Amino acid sequence: QVHLVESGGGLVQAEGSLRLSCAASGQIDTTYPMGWFRQAPGKERLFVAAISWDGGYTVYADSVKGRFTISRDSAENTVYLQMNSLKPEDTAVYYCGLVYSMTRLISKNQDDYNYWGQGTQVTVSS
């Protein structure tokens, strides 16, 4: 079993910044691909950003490209999402996910993710 715990959400004004963290624990014997997704009220959960098991590859949704940066500290089993130039439309619950497989380098598809955190609320005011 793997446990993911997100932190760093909150209320911020438009054009502000936040840094989300996701700490993985449990049956972690190596590093795995991880990603961030978000769900706005009344909408489906959507892909935001993902990072490969070694941190060498990253991929972003078009809506956040150039504003958000995903990174990881493999020694700490932690993934980060630095969010800059935030917009009101970024308001959502942000979820961290982990792909418990070494056969995938990186994934934008939430069906590939085996474990999820509880989510952290990000609210951007205009």
Secondary structure, DSSP 8 states (H G I E B T S, - for coil): -EEEEEE--EEEETT--EEEEEEEEES-SS---EEEEEE-TTS-EEEEEEE-TTSS-EEE-TTTTTTEEEEEEGGGTEEEEEE-S--GGG-EEEEEEE---SS-S----GGG--EE---EEEEEE-
